[in-house]
Amino acid sequence: MVGWDHHGGLKQYQEPECTTDNGAIVAVYIAKPQIACSARTGFLDDENTARHFRKHPRVADSSSSQEVGAQSIFQISSPAPRESATRLTRCTETEVLMADIENIPANISMTSDGLELFVENAEDRCQIIKDLRNIRCCPRCIMRFLGARQPFVYRCSPWELVERHLQVDLDKDVEQNSDDKICPGCLGILENFASKEFYEKVHLKVIREDFECSDFQFSVMIPVNVILRQHALYVFLFNKYEAMYSGKEEKIPSVKDVWKWCVGPYFSQLLGVPFQSRSPFDILLNFVHGSSDRECSFLLNVFPNTFCKRKNRKFFGETFTRANVAKAVSDMNYSQFSEHFLCPPLTVNEPCTCDITVTYDAVFVAGRYKKYSRHLSQTPWTVDGETKLEGSVQELLSQIVLQKFKPSDHKFSASGREDVDVRMLGLGRPFVIELINPHRVKFTQEDMTEIQKSTNVLTKDIAIRDLQIVTRSDVGNLKEGEIDKSKSYTAVCWCKRHLSEEDLEMISSTKDLILQQKTPIRVLHRRTLSTRERVVYSMSAEVLGEHLFRLHLSTQAGTYVKEFVHGDFGRTHPSMRTLLKADCDILALDVDAVEIDWPPAVDPVQEVETTES
């Protein structure tokens, strides 16, 4: 058999192998998920792997003594597999692509020599199985505590699993007399929740949520007391079979891992997409057991500094977490642990419950917007629940995006903001929409361009450009522009006196003017009172009339331009009022440019709009 070793390379195993009555040998193949065959076509995705299997065929037909390579098994070129080879199905799980073991006919048996277990001696193995079964451990937990780490082992039905791989007939009386009890090792998670009936329930939940995905992952939250119970079972076996179990606790597969091994490939077939260890589409299963806190309660006395303080701390969260319980268990020796917790643990009558939640990672849509209206706020403007203005930039530019992506919620962010009466011109202001739990996610750049065009047709108040999907890490570039970048403005201003040539020369020669700006009066109700230092990098002015002039500025991001013009009753110093030694005010303001090179340009740069106040 060809398998995947711990270093990620391919290696050959002699067993297990399936044999039929006519002597044909069918090998089981194991491969990484990324080199597995397609879930829909059954073809190898990775040509290098296909080439490897052609060089190292492992399926032989004894009747013709002819070796059959990967082409026959995976149907790379031939339309149908050879009759001697069992049908291979794609199990895109953490480690495994294997023959469909559950569909192997009854006249095929699998040898156990290929299993890597803690216990090699058959007599010792049988005794351990009986010990575990006598305390009502389920077959999958028996295999866990025998050390089986091959994922395919756990995909058989519970009783077929033990009999097939270990060739042991369990005591049926023990099975029948303990039907009302639940496995003390997994609390029934590997029994009641590792069946096709439960898989169908999860599948129905996913279908009802109507998500679009290319792959998926399972997030499994196990009750905290399972940590105690697994350790108690290990201590029980260590005390009876110390030579076999010494130093083996870390090698026992967890309930979470085994559950994923069981369900991953089967669910991959249901959804028609691969199961991955990391995926934006997450199926969360939260298993809860009513006795979890009660069983952990002894830790309050053993480790009072850890657990009592946490319990008494208000609003801190759960007292017992997986991290602190696991740490407490590792800090106790076996004797100390046995004094407080039964080894082996007792069976329970109360089953776990499971809450199923389906989510998709947030998708981020970025672009630039231009605002042409002087009566439009950036975000919805409400005061005490009352809407002050109809519509907003956020609502207009996100309308089509939300219709297409179908998120549960969304958040809007931009690189700074302009006032309601301020226009945003030039190439626009960078923005990003965080789409929370989107149900549609497969969009090309051409699709995004169509969404942009549809949005721009909706209204003349705004326009967007460079619409695209970005990553979460890219969003950090947006926030940098709020303080670290410069911005350019054009303002139409009024002055009590007429500006002379000397005034214009003074304005244009002023460079890197440092301002001290207290929080403006107009925003003091929602901003912290403080003094902020800002810089006006350059200015120029042109006279428009007896008392009017147009002022062009390049400033540090975050500068209050209106207050710089009229001085805000001396709260901004210096100001145009102090520079010109005359009363000044601002009549209209436009943002000409936000100097941040993000998001990357998608649309061609067209002629920048001329400023009209």
N, C-alpha and C positions, 0 to 999 in steps of 0.2 A: 504494500500500500504506500502511496505517496502522501506525505503529510507536511505540515508546517511546524518547524521546530521553534524553540523559544527565541531564537535570534532572527526570525523572519525568513529563514531559508527553507527550501524544500528538502525533505529527506525521505528515505524509503522505510516503510514498516512491512514486516512479513505478515502480520495478522492485525486486525481480524479479516477474515475473508468468508464470503458466503458461498456455499456449495450446493448444487442442485443434484437431483437423482441421476442425471446423465453425466455427471462428473464435470460440468462446466464450472469454471471459477469466475466469480464476479468480485472484483476488487472494489474497495470503498476509497474514494478520493477525497482529500481534504485540501482546501486552499484558502488563501486570504479572500475576504469579501471583495476587495477591489479588483481581483483578477478572476472573479467568478463569472459564470456565464449569465447572459441576460435573463431577467425574470420572465420576459415576454417571449423571447425567441429561443432561449436555450443555447445560444452561441457564446463562445468565449469572447469576453470583452478585451482581453489582453493577448496580442499576437505572440509576445514572448513566451507567455505561459503555454499557449497552444503549441508553440514550437518545442517547448520542453517536454510536453506529453508525447509529441510525435517521436522524439528521440528516446523517451523512456516509457514505452507502452507497458501497462500493467494489467491488461485484461486479455486472457488467453482462452481460446476455444479448444478444449482437449480433443474434440472429435477430428479437428483438422490440423492441430498443432500449429495453427497460424496465429501470430500475435496481432492484436488489434490495437491501433493507436488511438489517440484522442479524437481523431476525425470521426471515427465510428461512434464513440461514446457521446461526444458533444454535438454531433451532427454539423460540423463546420462545413463540410462539403457534400456529404451524402445525405439524401432526404430522410433516411430512416436508420435507426441503430440496428446493429446485428442482433439476431434473436437470442444469442447467448448472453447479451449484456442487459442488466436490469435498467429500467428507465431512471435517468439521473434528473433530479430536480434542483432548482437553485435555492440554496438556503443561505442567504446573505446575512449571516450572523457574525458574531465577533471573530470566530475562528473557522467556521465550518461550511464546506460545500460537500455534500455526501450523497450516497445513494439513498433513495427514499425507503428507509428501513421499515417503516410501518406498512408499506405495500409489498414487502417481500413475501412470496407465497409460503404456505405452511411447511412445505417440504424443504425449505432452506433453513439451515441453522447457522448461528454465528459462534465461533469459538471465543473463549475468554482470554486467550494468551496475550491478546493485544492490549488488554486493559492494564493500566498502571495503577495498582492499588497499594495501600500500606501493607496489606497482609497477603503474602504469597502462598502460604500453606493453606490447602483447601480445608483441612479440619479446623484450623484456627478461624478461618473465614466463616465457616458454618456456625461456629459457636458464637462469634461476634454478631452474626445476623440474628441468631436466636435471642441473644441478650437484648439487642435493640428492638426486636419485634415484641418481646415480652413486655416492654414498657411502652408499646404501641407507637413506635417510630414508623413512619410511612416508608414505603420502598425507596423513594427518592432520597429521604434523609439517611436511610441505611447506606445507600450508595455514596452519599456525601461523606459519611464518617468512615467508609472504607477507603476513601481517598480518590474516588473516580473523578477525574477532571476533564475527561473527554466530553464535550457538549452533546455529541450524538447519543451518548449512553442514556440520557435522561428523556429522550423523546418517545420512548416506548410507553405503553400504558403501564401503570404502577406495578401490577403483578407480573406482567410479561417482562418488564424491565429486569427484575431480580432473577426470574427463572431463565431468561434467555442468556444474560451475561454471566451469571454466576452458576447456572445449571443446578439450582437448589430449589426443591419443593418446600414451600413454606407450610407451616402448621396451619391448616385451614381452620382448626378450632380456635386458635388464637385470633385469627382474622375475624371470625364470626362473632366471637364474644366481646370484641372491642369496637364494634361498629359505632357505638354511641360515644366513643372517645375520640379526641382530636390529637394529632401527632404533637408530642411535647417539644419536638425540635423546631418545627416550622409553623406551629399553631394552625395547621391545615392549609397554609398558603400553597404548598406544593401538592396538595390533594384537591381541595375544593376549587382552587383558583388556577389550577394548571390542567384544566380539562377543556375539551372542545366546546362544551356548553358555555363556559365562562368566556372563552375566546370570542364566541359568537356575540355575546353580550357586549364586549368591548368593541367589536367590529361594528355593531349596530349603533353604538354611541358615536363612533368616528364618522359613520355614514351620515347620521343625522346632523352632525356639526357642519358637514359639507365643506371640508377643507380641500385645497389643492396642494399637492406635495409631490416631490421627486423621490423622497426617502423618508424614513421616520426613525425615531428612537423611543425607547421606553424609559421613563423615570419611575423608579419603584421606591416607595418609602415603607420600610418594614417597622413594625412595632419595636420599641426600644427593648422590651423584655426578651426579645429573640436573642439579643446579644448575651444576656445572662443564661438563657436556656442552652444556647449552643456551647457556651463555655462549660456549663454544668454537665452536658453530655460528654464533652471531651474529658473532663476530670474523671467522670465515671469510667470511661474506657481506659484512661491512663492508669487509674488505680488497679484495674484488672489485667491490663496488657501493656505494662510499662515499656517493655522492650520494643514493642511494635509501634507505640504511639508517642514515644519520647521525641519532642521537637517537631511534631507534625501538626500542631494546631493551626498554624498559619497556612498550611496547605489544604485545609478542609474548605471546599467551595462554599461560598455564602448562599443563603436562601435567595438573595436578590439575583446573584449570578445564575444559579440553577434555574430560577423562574424565567429569566431572559433566554437561557439556552433552550428551554422548552417551547416558549411561545414565539420567539423571533422568526424562525423560518416558516412556521405555520401561518403566522400573521402576515408575513411577506407575501405569501401566496394569496391570501384573502384580499390584500390591498393592491397587489400587482406592482409594488415598488419595494426596493431593497431595505432591509433593516440594518441600520448603522449604529455604531457606538456613540456617534455625535451627529445630530441632525437638528435643523431649525424646527422641524415638526415633532412635537413632544406629546406622547401619550403618558400622562401621569397617573399612576395608581397609588393611592395612599391607603395602605392597610392599617387598620386600627383594631386594637384589642383592649377590651374593657378592664382587664386586670394588669395592664402594663405598669401604671404608676404604683399600684399596690405591691407588685413583685419587686419593684425597684426601691421601695421605701426603706429597706434596711440600710441603703447607702447613706441615708441622712444621719445615721448613728455612726457608721464606719468612717465617713468622710464629712464631718459636720462643716468644716471650713469651706468645702466645695459646694455642697448641696443645700445646707441650711441657709447660707447667705443668699444663694440664688433663689430659694423659695421665698424668703422674706423680702426680697427686693421687688418692689411693685413695678408692674408693667415691663418686666424683664423678659417675659416669655416662659417657655416650659422649664420646669425644674430639672427634668431628666431628658437629656439629649443623647443622640447616638455618640457624639464625640466625648462628652464627659463620663457617660456610663462605660464606654470602651476603655477610657483611660483609667477609671476606677478598677475595672476588672484586671487590667494589666498590672496594677499596683498591688494587688493582693496575691499572696501565694495560695496554693491549692487548699491547704488546710484551713486557712483563714476564710476562704470563699465557702468551703463546705460547711463551716459553722453557721453561716447565715443563709445559705441557699442549698436546697436538696439536690444531691447528685446521685442518681439522675433526677431530672425535674419531674414533677407530677404531670399527669395528663390533665387536660381541661375539657369541660363540657361546652364552654362558650366559644363559638367560632369567631374568627376575625370578620370585620366588615371592610368593604373596599369602596372608596370614592374614586370615580373616574373623571379626569379632567383632560380635555384636549386643547392644546394651545400651539400657536406658531410664533416663532421669534419675531420681534418687531422688524418691520421693513422701513427703511428711511428713504424718502423721496426729497431730493434737493433741487434747487434752481435759483433763479433771480426774478424778482418782481419789480415792475415799474408801476407807480401810482400817479394817475393824472388828475384825480379829484381832490378838491380842497375841503371835502365834506365826508371823508371816509377814514375811519379809524383803522389801525393795523389789526387789532383783535376786537372781538365783540365788546361793546362798551355798555356795561350795566352797573347801576348804582342801586343798592338795596333791592335787587331783583328786578328793577325797572330798566328796560332798554332805552338808552339815550339816543342812539343813532341806529338806523336800519342798515344792516349789512356791514361788512368789514373786509379788509384785504384777506384775512384768513379764510373767511367763509367763501369768498369768491374764487380764490385760487385752489381751494381744496375740494370744491364741490364735485368735479369730475373724477378727481383722484379717489375720493371716498367711494364713489359709485363703482369704480372699476376694481379696487382692491378689497372692498367689503370688510373693513376692519371693525373690531368691536368698539374701538375708541381711537382717538388720535390726539397728538400734541403738536402745537405749532411753535417754532422758534425762528428767530431772524437775527442777523448781525446788527443789533441795535434797532431803534424804532424812530419813526418820524411822528410829529404831532398830526392831529386830524387835518389841520389846515396847511400842511406842508406836503409838497409834491416830491415824489421819488423818481428822478429822471436818469439819464445816462444809460449805463448797462444794467441798472437795477440793483436792488439790495439782495444779498444772499439769504436764502431761507431754507428750512428743512421741515418736513412733516414726518413725525414719528407715527407710523401706522401700527397700532397695537392689535395683536392677534388678527392679522389679515387672513381672509379666507381665499383670496386669489393672489397669487404671487408670481406667476409665470408671465413676465412682460419683457419684451425685447426693447432695445433703444428706439426702434421704429414705432413700437406701441406707445412709448412715452412721448414721442414727438406728436403722435396723433392726439394723445390726451392734452398736450400743450395747445395744439391748434384748436381743439374743441373748447378749451377754457378761454382762450383769447376771443372766441366768437361770442361768448356769453355776455360780455360787458365791455364798455369803452372806458370804464373807470380804472381798470388795471390791465396789465399785460405781463405774461411770464415768458421766460426764455431759459435755455439750457436745462430743461427738466430731465432728470435722470435718477436712477437708483444708486445710492451710495451705501457704504458700510458704516457700522456704528463707530468705528475708530475715526472715520473721516469727519464725523460731526464735530469733533474737537476743533477742527479748523474754523468752524463757524464762530465759536466763542472767542477765538483769538482776535477776530476782527472788531469785537466790541470795544476793546481798550487799546490794543497794540497797533492798530492800523490807523491811517489817516483818512479823512473825509473832506470832500470839496463841496462848497455851498455857493449859492448865489442869492442875495437878499436885496429887495427893494426897500430903501430906508428913507426916512424923513429927518431933516435937521432944521433946527430953528433958524439957522442962518444959511446963506449961500456958501457953497464950498469953493475956495479959491484954488489956484494952481498949486500954491504952497501946501494946501491941505492934501491934495491928490498926491503930490510928491512925498509928503510925510507918510501917507498911508502905504504907498507902494514900497517905500524904503524900510518899512518896519518888518523885521524878520524874527522868528522864534520868540514871539512875545509871550511871556509866562503870565498866566492868569491865576488868580485866587478866587474860586467861585464857591460861595456858600450855596447850600441847597436852595434852588429857586422857590419863591413864595408859592408859585402856581402848582408845584408838585410836593410841597412840604407835608401835605396830608397823607402822602403815601411813600415818601422817601425819608430816610434817616437824616437828621440835621448834621451836616459835617461840611468841612471846607475841602474842596478838591482842587488840586493843581492841574491845570490843563495848559496846552501850548497852541498858540496860533502861529503856524509855520510861515505863512505869507498872506499878503492882502493886496488888492488893487481896487480902484474905484473909478467910476465914470459918472459925470453929472447928467441927470435926466431933466431937470427943471430948476426952478427957483429954489425950491427946498428939497427936491428929490435927488437921490443918487443911487446907483447900483453898486453893491459891494460884493466882490468875489473873495472867498476865503478858502484856505487850506488849513485844516485844524486837526489836532489830535482827536481820535474818536472819544466820544463822551463829553465833548465841549457843548455847553449850553449857548448856542449862537444867539438866540433872541436876547438873552440876558447880557451877552457881550455887547450888543448894540445899545440897549437902553440903560444898562447898569444895574437894574433890579434894586433901585433905592440904595445903591452903594454896596450891595451884597456881592457883586462881581467887580473886581478891580485888577488892572485897569479895564476900561471899556471905551467904546467909540465916544461916549458922552464925555469922558475925561480927556481922551486924546484930542477931540475937536473943541473942547471947552465950550460945549453948547448942548442943549437938550437934543436927544436923538430918540427915534423909535423905529420899529421895523413894521413894514406893511405886508410883505410877502416873502416867503422863504422856499427855496427849492434845494433839494440834495442833488448835486450833480454827479457825484461818484462816491462809492464806498471802495476804497483801495484795498481790496482783498482778492487774491487770485484763487477764488474758490466759489462754487464748484468748477471743475474744468469746463472750458467752453465747448459747447456742442453745436450751437447755432453760429453762423457767420456773423461777425461784428458789422452791424449796419451803421449808417450815419447817426450820430447822437442827436437827440432832439434839441432844438434851440430853446433857450429859456424864455418863456413868456409869462410875465407876472400878471 
